[in-house]
Amino acid sequence: MEPTPELIKELQEQKLLLISKMETLRKYREDNRIEYFNTEGFMPNPRQAELLDAWNDRFFRVYTYTGGNRSGKTFLGVYTALCVMFGKWMYPGGRRLNFPHRFPRRVRVVGQGWQDHIKTVIIPQLEYWWPKNRPVKVKKNQVGIEAMWTDEITGSTLEVMSSNQEVKVFEGWNGDMVYYDEPSPREIRIANARGLVDRLGRELFCMTLLSEAWVSREIINKKLDNGKPDPSVFNTHAEIYDNIGYGITKEGIDTFAGMLTDDEKDARLRGIPSYMSGLVYPQFKAKYRPNGHLMERFTIPLDWVVDIAIDIHPRENQAVLFCATDPKQERYLCDEIWEHGDGTWVGEEIIRYIKRNSYRVANIIIDPLSKADSNQEDTTFRKIAMVLMRYGYVLQTASKDKTSGILNVKTHLEGPNKQPSLFIFDDMVRTVMEMEGYMYVDKGENKGKIQDKDDHMMENLYRILLLDTQYVTPYDEDDEEDDYEDSGGDGK
């Protein structure tokens, strides 16, 4: 049956209507991109998703997103800043953002130079993501930059500033969020931070750490007064490769990488600043499990196996490290001693820790140099060994194979499947401090060697892991001892 002219006309009209609706939807999506973020076909990369999820937790006060070039830092900062202004995540079904007040939000964005950074990077991102269906009033500053953005629906404001401005212009402000696109001088951060106190505001640092080493020390690795990592800081690190498929391609990265030196590749592709590229253990993350290596203290189960390592120095504190092995062969650095004392005192302190925690001890090892002159009877080794012997423990000398030991530590910090098998209790202040600052010498005749300072717990750590202690149940251990005795003591 041939279609009638009337049916053909009706079908054509429906097709034109559908095309019109599709074009209208396409135009709406193009004009209001922020409403379609986090939906099919336009998702955050894995590192961005970590931070956005953590933003829903009001416990965190400071957020850092560090990484190489083109890892999505400016987008993440601008997107979060706009959602704070609007009071909710803007994608369909996005949850409201809770604030401790009912006033319009106040946001600051701090960039670097007005012309070379703010005008060419930040402002285009603001214009790109601001929804066209949302009225906004934009006011330029004295240098012609669109520096003040006012959302006419909520009354919230976003102020763009430059880290090249004098510190005094940042004073006397209060608000809900400061977003730094690349690091600023410390004085500017302090001036802005004062203004966040009244509203319990938050800081977001999105940056490639090429300079401003204070950011690593005072923000990313911030400590409480008791030396523990500040749990209110949430750190995320991204490489340029994390953004493949989210706006960039591997081919594009390869072209960019071909223009860089090896040092520049570390900084611009992997986001590793020059002052951190010499870390012995860059795998270490001072974040809580499962995203890092820190754990809150718990009581070590009685069946776990504990190794103890001693590093002795006559003119410094004595360093003793305790490491427990669980049934999954995972290691937990669970106690540390860092105090002055002679060999007898060290031995007695170790016994106190063992008895207090009912540790099931496998090995107690010590720096081989502690034996000093074997003709002397009062060596530190002998003093410690005599105390331990009274309680049934044997003191052994540790391995000197530092290279293999360090490789072992690296493997435990990040295994083949990217999962760690080494964890540290968060009150292990000395151990964490050394882990974060354990570095290679970067120049001079000792270049490439490990710095000979603040390394006592690190010496203990690699020596313990060289033992390769394996967990066995106390029952199996007793069976092995019985078999040994039944054989006459020689295992035959």
Helices and strands as residue ranges (DSSP letters): H 5-31, G 33-36, H 46-55, E 62-67, H 73-86, E 106-111, I 114-122, H 123-129, E 136-140, E 146-151, E 157-162, G 167-170, E 177-181, H 186-194, E 202-207, H 214-215, I 216-220, E 233-238, G 240-243, H 250-257, H 262-268, E 294-295, E 305-311, E 318-325, E 331-339, H 343-357, E 360-366, G 368-371, H 380-390, E 395-397, H 402-413, E 422-425, H 429-437, H 456-466, H 474-486
